[in-house]
Amino acid sequence: MPAIPTRSREWTPVLTGLRAELLDCLQVNLAALADRAYRPGAHLELGASLRLHIAQPAGTPAVTASVEQRLTEAGDLLGLRVTRRWDDVPGTRLRELRAEHSPLYLVADTFTMSWLPYAGNQHMEHSFLLVDADDPCVLVDGYHNSTQWGDARPGTWRMSAAQFDAAVPRATAMTVAADRGPNA
């Protein structure tokens, strides 16, 4: 059973205000955290770095940025700072961490993420937020892209704990604090 789209009183308005089509899959959920912490539109301070890293995983060149680069930019431009980090964490532990820390910024492989068109089609790092770890789990993903397998659009999804564990078998989890407003 796939993830079920839902609405969130807290997160749906944040996602609605994002210029998600301008952001990559690592920036967009940092942007959602910034808008939630500061104000609608705060994410626009992220801008775009002109440092380019060219990757050629399948023969087609692509401009990419690492998770570390995006986290550094979010810190420099928006005052978002990783306060805790757990690497290579299984889904069951992710849900436990979310019960202690809210929300979690997660980075995992798209290949198993049932709410994305990349599921079963492509491996790549992707971020999303785990905002509720009860059964059902609730996740937020601001990503906006059209792919050869279909469209990814910003949204909030709910899924059972077992579905979440299958969709996110392992991830890097982070808590992110908003230390200062944009341009402070």
MARBA-3410 file (N, C-alpha, C, O; in Angstrom, 1 decimal):
184
0.9,-1.2,0.0,0.0,0.0,0.0,0.9,1.2,0.0,1.8,1.3,0.8 ~ 0.7,2.2,-0.9,1.5,3.4,-1.0,1.2,4.4,0.1,0.2,4.3,0.9 ~ 2.0,5.4,0.3,1.8,6.5,1.2,0.5,7.2,0.8,0.2,7.3,-0.4 ~ -0.2,7.7,1.8,-1.5,8.3,1.5,-1.3,9.8,1.7,-0.9,10.3,2.8 ~ -1.6,10.6,0.6,-1.5,12.1,0.8,-2.5,12.5,1.8,-3.6,12.0,1.9
-2.1,13.5,2.6,-3.0,14.1,3.7,-2.7,15.6,3.8,-1.9,16.1,3.1 ~ -3.4,16.2,4.7,-3.2,17.6,4.9,-2.7,17.8,6.4,-3.1,16.9,7.2 ~ -2.0,18.8,6.6,-1.5,19.1,8.0,-1.8,20.5,8.3,-1.4,21.4,7.5 ~ -2.4,20.8,9.4,-2.7,22.2,9.8,-1.4,23.0,9.9,-1.4,24.2,9.6 ~ -0.3,22.3,10.3,1.0,23.0,10.5,1.8,23.1,9.2,2.3,24.1,8.9
1.9,22.0,8.5,2.8,21.9,7.4,2.3,22.2,6.0,3.0,22.7,5.2 ~ 1.0,22.0,5.8,0.4,22.3,4.4,0.6,23.8,4.1,1.0,24.1,3.0 ~ 0.3,24.7,5.0,0.5,26.1,4.7,2.0,26.4,4.4,2.3,27.3,3.5 ~ 2.9,25.8,5.1,4.4,26.0,4.8,4.7,25.6,3.4,5.4,26.3,2.7 ~ 4.3,24.4,3.1,4.6,23.8,1.7,3.9,24.7,0.6,4.5,24.9,-0.4
2.7,25.2,0.9,2.0,26.0,-0.1,2.8,27.3,-0.4,2.8,27.8,-1.5 ~ 3.5,27.8,0.6,4.3,29.0,0.4,5.7,28.9,-0.2,6.4,29.8,-0.5 ~ 6.1,27.6,-0.3,7.5,27.4,-0.8,7.6,27.6,-2.3,6.7,27.3,-3.1 ~ 8.7,28.1,-2.8,9.1,28.2,-4.2,9.8,26.9,-4.5,11.0,26.9,-4.9 ~ 9.2,25.8,-4.3,9.9,24.5,-4.3,10.5,24.1,-5.7,11.5,23.4,-5.7
9.9,24.6,-6.7,10.4,24.4,-8.1,11.8,25.0,-8.3,12.5,24.6,-9.2 ~ 12.2,25.9,-7.4,13.5,26.5,-7.5,14.6,25.8,-6.7,15.7,26.2,-6.8 ~ 14.2,24.9,-5.9,15.1,24.2,-5.0,15.3,22.8,-5.3,14.5,22.1,-5.9 ~ 16.5,22.3,-4.9,16.8,20.8,-5.1,16.2,20.0,-3.9,15.6,20.6,-3.0 ~ 16.3,18.7,-4.0,15.7,17.8,-3.1,16.3,17.9,-1.7,15.7,17.3,-0.7
17.5,18.5,-1.6,18.1,18.6,-0.2,17.8,20.0,0.4,17.5,20.1,1.6 ~ 17.7,21.0,-0.5,17.4,22.4,0.0,15.9,22.5,0.4,15.6,23.2,1.4 ~ 15.0,21.9,-0.3,13.6,22.2,-0.2,13.1,22.0,1.2,12.2,22.7,1.7 ~ 13.5,20.9,1.9,13.0,20.6,3.2,13.7,21.5,4.3,13.2,21.7,5.4 ~ 14.9,21.9,4.0,15.6,22.9,4.9,14.8,24.2,4.7,14.6,25.0,5.7
14.4,24.5,3.5,13.5,25.7,3.2,12.2,25.7,4.0,11.8,26.7,4.6 ~ 11.6,24.5,4.1,10.4,24.4,4.9,10.6,24.6,6.3,9.8,25.3,7.0 ~ 11.8,24.1,6.9,12.1,24.4,8.3,12.3,25.9,8.5,11.9,26.4,9.5 ~ 13.0,26.5,7.6,13.2,28.0,7.7,11.9,28.8,7.7,11.7,29.6,8.6 ~ 11.0,28.5,6.8,9.7,29.2,6.7,8.9,28.9,8.0,8.3,29.9,8.5
9.0,27.7,8.5,8.2,27.4,9.7,8.8,28.1,10.9,8.1,28.6,11.8 ~ 10.1,28.2,11.0,10.8,28.9,12.1,10.7,30.4,12.1,10.6,31.0,13.2 ~ 10.9,31.0,10.9,11.0,32.4,10.8,9.7,33.1,10.3,9.1,33.9,11.0 ~ 9.4,32.9,9.1,8.3,33.5,8.4,8.1,32.9,7.0,9.1,32.4,6.5 ~ 6.9,33.1,6.4,6.8,32.6,5.0,7.8,33.4,4.1,7.9,34.6,4.3
8.4,32.7,3.2,9.3,33.4,2.3,10.8,33.4,2.8,11.6,33.8,2.0 ~ 11.0,33.1,4.0,12.4,33.1,4.6,13.3,32.3,3.7,14.5,32.6,3.6 ~ 12.8,31.2,3.2,13.6,30.3,2.4,14.2,30.9,1.1,15.2,30.4,0.6 ~ 13.7,32.0,0.7,14.2,32.6,-0.5,15.7,33.1,-0.3,16.4,33.4,-1.2 ~ 16.1,33.3,1.0,17.4,33.7,1.3,18.4,32.6,0.9,19.6,32.9,0.8
18.0,31.4,0.7,18.9,30.3,0.3,19.6,30.6,-1.1,20.7,30.3,-1.3 ~ 18.8,31.3,-2.0,19.4,31.6,-3.2,20.0,30.4,-3.9,19.5,29.3,-3.8 ~ 21.0,30.6,-4.7,21.7,29.5,-5.4,23.2,29.8,-5.4,23.6,30.9,-5.8 ~ 23.9,28.8,-5.0,25.4,28.9,-5.0,25.9,28.7,-6.4,25.3,27.9,-7.1 ~ 26.9,29.4,-6.8,27.5,29.3,-8.1,28.6,28.2,-8.1,29.1,28.0,-9.2
28.9,27.6,-7.0,29.9,26.5,-7.0,29.2,25.3,-7.6,28.1,24.9,-7.1 ~ 29.8,24.7,-8.6,29.2,23.6,-9.3,30.0,22.4,-9.1,31.3,22.4,-9.2 ~ 29.4,21.3,-8.9,30.0,20.0,-8.9,29.3,19.1,-9.9,28.1,18.9,-9.9 ~ 30.0,18.6,-10.9,29.4,17.9,-12.0,29.6,16.4,-11.7,30.7,15.9,-11.4 ~ 28.5,15.7,-11.6,28.5,14.2,-11.4,28.0,13.6,-12.7,27.2,14.1,-13.5
28.5,12.4,-13.0,28.2,11.7,-14.2,27.9,10.2,-13.8,28.6,9.3,-14.3 ~ 26.8,10.0,-13.0,26.6,8.6,-12.6,26.2,7.6,-13.7,26.6,6.4,-13.6 ~ 25.4,8.1,-14.6,24.9,7.1,-15.6,25.3,7.7,-17.0,24.5,7.4,-18.0 ~ 26.3,8.4,-17.2,26.7,8.9,-18.5,26.2,10.3,-18.8,26.7,10.9,-19.8 ~ 25.2,10.8,-18.0,24.6,12.1,-18.3,25.2,13.0,-17.2,24.9,12.8,-16.1
25.9,14.1,-17.6,26.4,15.0,-16.6,25.2,15.7,-15.9,24.2,16.0,-16.5 ~ 25.4,15.9,-14.6,24.4,16.6,-13.8,25.1,17.5,-12.8,26.1,17.2,-12.3 ~ 24.5,18.7,-12.5,25.0,19.6,-11.5,24.4,19.1,-10.2,23.2,19.0,-10.0 ~ 25.3,18.8,-9.2,24.9,18.3,-7.9,25.5,19.1,-6.8,26.5,19.8,-7.0 ~ 24.9,19.0,-5.6,25.5,19.6,-4.4,25.3,18.5,-3.3,24.3,17.7,-3.3
26.3,18.4,-2.5,26.3,17.4,-1.4,25.4,17.8,-0.3,25.0,19.0,-0.1 ~ 25.1,16.9,0.6,24.3,17.2,1.8,25.1,18.2,2.6,24.5,19.1,3.1 ~ 26.4,17.9,2.8,27.2,18.8,3.6,27.2,20.2,3.0,27.1,21.2,3.8 ~ 27.3,20.4,1.7,27.2,21.7,1.1,25.9,22.4,1.4,25.9,23.6,1.8 ~ 24.8,21.7,1.2,23.5,22.3,1.5,23.3,22.7,2.9,22.7,23.7,3.2
23.8,21.8,3.9,23.7,22.2,5.3,24.5,23.4,5.6,24.1,24.2,6.4 ~ 25.7,23.5,5.0,26.6,24.7,5.3,25.9,25.9,4.8,25.9,26.9,5.4 ~ 25.3,25.9,3.5,24.6,27.0,3.0,23.4,27.4,3.9,23.2,28.6,4.1 ~ 22.7,26.4,4.3,21.5,26.7,5.2,22.0,27.4,6.5,21.3,28.2,7.0 ~ 23.1,27.0,7.0,23.7,27.6,8.2,24.1,29.0,7.9,23.8,29.9,8.7
24.9,29.2,6.8,25.4,30.5,6.5,24.3,31.5,6.2,24.3,32.7,6.6 ~ 23.3,31.1,5.4,22.3,32.0,4.8,21.1,32.1,5.7,20.4,33.2,5.7 ~ 20.7,31.1,6.5,19.5,31.1,7.2,19.7,30.9,8.7,18.7,30.9,9.4 ~ 20.9,30.6,9.1,21.0,30.3,10.6,20.5,29.0,11.0,20.2,28.7,12.2 ~ 20.3,28.0,10.0,19.8,26.7,10.4,21.1,25.9,10.7,22.0,25.9,9.9
21.1,25.2,11.8,22.2,24.5,12.3,21.8,23.1,12.8,20.8,22.9,13.5 ~ 22.6,22.1,12.3,22.4,20.7,12.8,22.8,20.6,14.2,24.0,20.9,14.5 ~ 21.9,20.2,15.1,22.2,20.1,16.5,22.5,18.6,16.9,23.3,18.4,17.9 ~ 21.9,17.7,16.2,22.2,16.3,16.5,22.2,15.6,15.1,21.4,15.9,14.2 ~ 23.0,14.5,15.0,23.0,13.7,13.7,23.2,12.3,14.0,24.1,11.9,14.9
22.5,11.4,13.3,22.6,10.0,13.5,22.7,9.4,12.0,21.8,9.7,11.2 ~ 23.8,8.7,11.7,24.0,8.1,10.4,23.6,6.7,10.4,23.7,5.9,11.3 ~ 23.1,6.3,9.2,22.8,4.9,8.9,21.8,4.3,9.9,22.1,3.2,10.5 ~ 20.7,4.9,10.1,19.7,4.5,11.1,18.6,3.8,10.5,18.0,4.2,9.5 ~ 18.2,2.6,11.0,17.1,1.9,10.5,15.7,2.6,10.8,15.6,3.4,11.7
14.7,2.2,10.0,13.4,2.9,10.1,12.8,2.8,11.5,12.3,3.8,12.0 ~ 12.9,1.7,12.2,12.3,1.6,13.5,13.0,2.6,14.4,12.3,3.2,15.3 ~ 14.3,2.7,14.3,15.0,3.7,15.2,14.7,5.1,14.8,14.6,6.0,15.7 ~ 14.5,5.4,13.5,14.1,6.7,13.1,12.8,7.1,13.8,12.6,8.2,14.2 ~ 11.8,6.2,13.8,10.6,6.5,14.5,10.8,6.7,16.0,10.1,7.6,16.6
11.7,6.0,16.6,12.0,6.2,18.0,12.6,7.6,18.2,12.2,8.4,19.1 ~ 13.5,8.0,17.3,14.2,9.3,17.4,13.2,10.4,17.3,13.2,11.4,18.0 ~ 12.2,10.2,16.3,11.2,11.3,16.1,10.3,11.4,17.3,9.9,12.6,17.6 ~ 10.1,10.4,18.1,9.3,10.5,19.3,10.0,11.4,20.3,9.4,12.0,21.2 ~ 11.4,11.5,20.2,12.2,12.3,21.1,12.5,13.7,20.6,12.7,14.6,21.3
12.6,13.8,19.3,13.0,15.0,18.6,12.1,15.4,17.5,11.7,14.5,16.6 ~ 11.6,16.6,17.4,10.6,17.0,16.4,11.0,18.3,15.7,11.4,19.2,16.3 ~ 10.8,18.4,14.4,10.8,17.2,13.4,12.2,16.7,13.1,13.2,17.4,13.5 ~ 12.3,15.6,12.4,13.6,15.1,12.0,13.8,15.5,10.5,12.9,15.2,9.7 ~ 14.9,16.0,10.2,15.3,16.2,8.8,16.1,14.9,8.4,17.1,14.6,9.0
15.5,14.2,7.4,16.1,12.9,7.0,16.7,12.9,5.6,16.1,13.6,4.7 ~ 17.7,12.2,5.4,18.3,12.0,4.0,18.5,10.5,3.8,19.1,9.8,4.6 ~ 17.8,10.0,2.7,17.9,8.6,2.4,17.8,8.4,0.9,17.8,9.3,0.2 ~ 17.8,7.1,0.5,17.8,6.7,-0.9,16.4,6.7,-1.4,15.5,6.1,-0.9 ~ 16.2,7.4,-2.6,14.9,7.5,-3.2,14.3,6.2,-3.7,13.1,6.1,-3.9
15.2,5.2,-3.9,14.8,4.0,-4.6,13.6,3.3,-3.8,12.9,2.6,-4.5 ~ 13.5,3.5,-2.5,12.5,2.8,-1.8,11.4,3.7,-1.3,10.4,3.3,-0.6 ~ 11.5,5.0,-1.6,10.5,6.0,-1.1,9.2,6.0,-2.0,9.2,6.5,-3.0 ~ 8.2,5.3,-1.4,7.0,5.0,-2.2,6.2,6.3,-2.6,5.4,6.2,-3.5 ~ 6.4,7.4,-2.0,5.7,8.6,-2.4,6.4,9.4,-3.5,5.9,10.4,-4.0
7.5,8.9,-4.0,8.3,9.6,-5.1,8.3,8.7,-6.3,8.2,7.5,-6.3 ~ 8.3,9.4,-7.5,8.4,8.6,-8.8,9.7,7.9,-8.9,9.8,7.0,-9.8 ~ 10.7,8.2,-8.1,12.0,7.5,-8.2,11.9,6.1,-7.6,12.8,5.3,-7.9 ~ 10.9,5.8,-6.8,10.8,4.5,-6.2,10.9,3.4,-7.2,10.1,3.3,-8.1 ~ 11.9,2.5,-7.0,12.1,1.4,-7.9,12.8,1.7,-9.2,13.0,0.9,-10.0
13.1,3.0,-9.4,13.6,3.5,-10.6,15.0,4.1,-10.5,15.9,3.8,-11.4 ~ 15.3,4.8,-9.5,16.6,5.5,-9.4,17.1,5.7,-7.9,16.3,5.9,-7.0 ~ 18.4,5.5,-7.8,19.0,5.7,-6.5,19.6,7.1,-6.4,20.3,7.5,-7.3 ~ 19.2,7.9,-5.4,19.8,9.2,-5.2,19.5,9.6,-3.8,18.4,9.2,-3.2 ~ 20.3,10.5,-3.2,20.0,11.0,-1.9,18.9,12.0,-2.0,18.8,12.8,-2.9
18.0,12.0,-1.0,16.8,12.8,-1.0,16.4,13.1,0.5,16.6,12.3,1.3 ~ 16.0,14.4,0.7,15.6,14.7,2.0,14.1,14.8,2.2,13.3,14.9,1.2 ~ 13.6,14.6,3.4,12.2,14.8,3.8,12.2,15.0,5.3,13.2,14.8,6.0 ~ 11.0,15.4,5.8,10.9,15.6,7.3,10.0,14.5,7.8,8.9,14.2,7.3 ~ 10.4,13.9,8.9,9.5,13.0,9.7,8.9,13.8,10.8,9.7,14.3,11.7
7.6,14.1,10.8,7.0,15.0,11.7,6.1,14.3,12.8,5.8,14.9,13.8 ~ 5.8,13.1,12.5,5.0,12.3,13.5,5.4,10.8,13.3,5.3,10.3,12.2 ~ 5.7,10.2,14.3,6.2,8.8,14.2,5.2,7.8,14.8,5.4,6.6,14.9 ~ 4.0,8.3,15.2,3.0,7.4,15.7,2.5,6.6,14.5,2.9,6.8,13.4 ~ 1.6,5.6,14.8,1.1,4.8,13.7,-0.3,5.4,13.4,-1.2,5.1,14.1
-0.5,6.1,12.3,0.4,6.2,11.1,1.5,7.3,11.3,1.4,8.3,12.1 ~ 2.6,7.1,10.6,3.7,8.0,10.6,3.3,9.2,9.6,2.5,8.9,8.6 ~ 3.7,10.4,9.8,3.4,11.5,9.0,4.8,12.1,8.5,5.6,12.4,9.3 ~ 4.9,12.2,7.2,6.1,12.8,6.7,5.8,14.0,5.8,4.7,14.0,5.2 ~ 6.7,14.9,5.6,6.5,16.1,4.8,7.7,16.1,3.8,8.8,15.9,4.2
7.3,16.4,2.6,8.4,16.5,1.5,8.0,17.6,0.6,6.9,17.5,-0.1 ~ 8.8,18.6,0.5,8.5,19.8,-0.3,9.0,19.7,-1.7,8.9,20.7,-2.5 ~ 9.5,18.5,-2.1,10.2,18.4,-3.4,9.2,18.6,-4.6,8.1,18.1,-4.5 ~ 9.7,19.3,-5.6,8.9,19.6,-6.8,9.7,19.3,-8.0,10.7,20.0,-8.3 ~ 9.4,18.3,-8.8,10.1,17.9,-10.0,9.3,17.1,-10.9,8.4,16.3,-10.4
9.5,17.1,-12.2,8.9,16.2,-13.1,10.0,15.3,-13.6,11.0,15.8,-14.1 ~ 9.7,14.0,-13.6,10.7,13.0,-14.0,10.1,12.2,-15.1,8.9,12.3,-15.4 ~ 10.9,11.3,-15.7,10.4,10.4,-16.7,9.4,9.4,-16.1,8.7,8.7,-16.9 ~ 9.4,9.2,-14.8,8.5,8.2,-14.2,7.2,8.9,-13.6,6.4,8.2,-13.0 ~ 7.2,10.2,-13.6,6.0,10.9,-13.1,6.4,12.2,-12.3,7.6,12.5,-12.3
5.5,12.8,-11.7,5.7,14.1,-11.1,5.9,13.9,-9.6,5.2,13.1,-9.0 ~ 6.8,14.6,-9.0,6.9,14.7,-7.5,6.5,16.1,-7.2,6.9,17.1,-7.8 ~ 5.5,16.2,-6.2,5.0,17.5,-5.8,5.0,17.6,-4.3,5.0,16.6,-3.6 ~ 5.2,18.8,-3.8,5.2,19.0,-2.3,3.9,18.4,-1.7,2.8,18.5,-2.2 ~ 4.1,17.8,-0.5,3.0,17.3,0.2,3.3,16.7,1.5,4.5,16.6,1.9
2.2,16.3,2.2,2.3,15.6,3.5,1.7,14.2,3.2,0.6,14.1,2.6 ~ 2.4,13.2,3.7,1.9,11.8,3.6,1.8,11.1,4.9,2.6,11.4,5.8 ~ 0.9,10.1,5.0,0.8,9.3,6.2,1.0,7.8,5.7,0.5,7.5,4.6 ~ 1.6,7.0,6.5,1.8,5.6,6.3,1.9,4.9,7.6,2.3,5.5,8.6 ~ 1.6,3.6,7.6,1.8,2.8,8.8,3.3,2.7,9.1,4.1,3.0,8.3
3.5,2.3,10.3,4.9,2.1,10.8,5.6,1.1,9.9,6.8,1.3,9.5 ~ 5.0,0.0,9.5,5.6,-1.0,8.7,5.9,-0.4,7.3,6.9,-0.7,6.7 ~ 4.9,0.4,6.7,5.1,1.0,5.4,6.3,2.0,5.5,7.1,2.0,4.5 ~ 6.4,2.7,6.6,7.5,3.7,6.7,8.8,2.9,6.7,9.8,3.3,6.1 ~ 8.9,1.9,7.5,10.1,1.1,7.7,10.6,0.5,6.3,11.7,0.4,6.0
9.6,0.1,5.5,9.9,-0.4,4.1,10.3,0.7,3.2,11.2,0.5,2.4 ~ 9.7,1.9,3.3,10.0,3.0,2.4,11.3,3.7,2.8,12.0,4.2,1.9 ~ 11.7,3.6,4.1,12.9,4.2,4.5,13.7,3.2,5.4,13.7,3.3,6.6 ~ 14.3,2.2,4.7,15.0,1.2,5.5,16.2,1.7,6.3,16.5,1.1,7.3 ~ 16.8,2.7,5.8,18.0,3.3,6.5,18.0,4.8,6.1,17.7,5.2,4.9
18.5,5.7,7.0,18.6,7.1,6.7,19.6,7.7,7.6,20.0,7.2,8.6 ~ 20.0,8.9,7.2,20.7,9.8,8.1,19.6,10.8,8.7,18.8,11.4,7.9 ~ 19.6,10.9,10.0,18.6,11.7,10.7,19.3,12.9,11.4,20.4,12.7,11.9 ~ 18.7,14.1,11.3,19.2,15.3,11.9,18.2,16.1,12.6,17.0,16.2,12.1 ~ 18.5,16.7,13.7,17.7,17.8,14.2,18.3,19.1,13.8,19.5,19.2,13.8
17.5,20.0,13.4,17.9,21.3,12.9,17.3,22.4,13.7,16.1,22.5,13.8 ~ 18.2,23.3,14.2,17.7,24.4,15.0,17.8,25.7,14.2,18.7,25.9,13.3 ~ 16.9,26.6,14.4,16.9,27.9,13.7,17.5,28.9,14.8,16.8,29.3,15.7 ~ 18.8,29.2,14.6,19.5,30.0,15.6,19.3,31.5,15.4,19.4,32.3,16.4 ~ 19.0,31.9,14.2,18.9,33.4,13.9,18.0,33.5,12.7,18.0,32.6,11.9
17.4,34.7,12.5,16.7,34.9,11.3,17.5,35.1,10.1,18.7,35.3,10.2 ~ 16.9,35.0,8.9,17.7,35.3,7.6,18.3,36.7,7.7,17.7,37.6,8.2 ~ 19.5,36.7,7.2,20.3,38.0,7.1,20.5,38.7,8.5,20.7,39.9,8.6 ~ 20.5,37.9,9.5,20.7,38.4,10.9,22.2,38.6,11.1,22.6,39.1,12.2
END
